[in-house]
Amino acid sequence: MWSLSLLAACVATSAWAQSATPSLTQTPPPIPSSEFTLNASAAFADSGKAIGSGLVWRVYEDRGDVTQPLIVARSSAPTPRFNLPSGNYIVHVAYGYASASKRISAQSGTLTERLPITAGALRLKGAVGDSPIAQNQISFSVYVPIGTNSEGRLVLSNGKAGDIIRLPEGSYHVVSTYGDANAIMRADLKVEAGKITEATLNHRAAIATLKLVASAGGEAFAGTAFSVLTPGGDVIREAIGAFPSVTLAEGDYVLIARHDGKVYTREFKVESGLNRDFEIVATQ
């Protein structure tokens, strides 16, 4: 049997040998995994013209149809460059509400993909006669008709005037709302690939300012509750204040004012483009 002193000497000699020859015991560097480069771009399907702005790219790891794909990269550049580990992926590009996607597979090297998008755009505005409606007073909703239902599927709500709304090529139903009451106009529009369809929806409406006064032209009573009704009794708009304003479609209305437990009424008529004050004189 070895003595403890001899064993200790052997261990010491072994340790010295290891420290004296570090190259024999170093862990070799890991072998880098294979990668490839994806150069992506998009173009209008009909003309082949490159799309230079408004694109959002996402790259998903392709795990098969039964598993939700995982986003591994994204970019808003018109021609992004992605460095990806070898494998299978789904490349998706969105151009507003239009999009395209493609499955790819690569192990190394450089892959170049140009995805065709069948899309155009809408630019919407509103007007009363020759007067444009301010952007903060009007909104647009865009629908895809389904069968006989013109509002079959909502694509966009609360769109702003003047904005470019990118959409797949096709037919759309647009609803324009001026104010927040019943001043509504509708139009059927067609979006063509690679083109911007511009449309102005002309409203027949006006702004009515409501007042309850002690005498004609007098100071309005604060805290008055107003209701605007159709001649048939349907409530169009309710408001509280000294002189609230409401945008109404052209036509006949009934105005009801409630103040200090009393109720006052009058009929009034809205004429398109003629913004007016409508007073109710509080009779004793």
Buried (B, 14 or more C-beta within 10 A) or exposed (E): EEEEEEEEEEEEEEEEEEEEEEEEEEEEEEEEEEBBBBEBBBBBBBEEEEBEEBBBBBBBBBEEEEEEBEEBBEBEEBBBEBEBEEBEBBBBBBBBBBBBEBEBEBEEEEBEEBBBBBBBBBBBBBBBEEEBBEEEBBBBBBBBBEEEEBBEEEBBEEBEBEBBBBBBBBEBBBBBBBBEBBBBBEBEBEBEBBBEBEBBBBBBBBBBBBBBBEEEEEEBBEEBBBBBBEEEEEEBBBBEBBBBBBBBBBBEBBBBBBBEEEEBEEEBEBEBBEBEBBBBBBEE
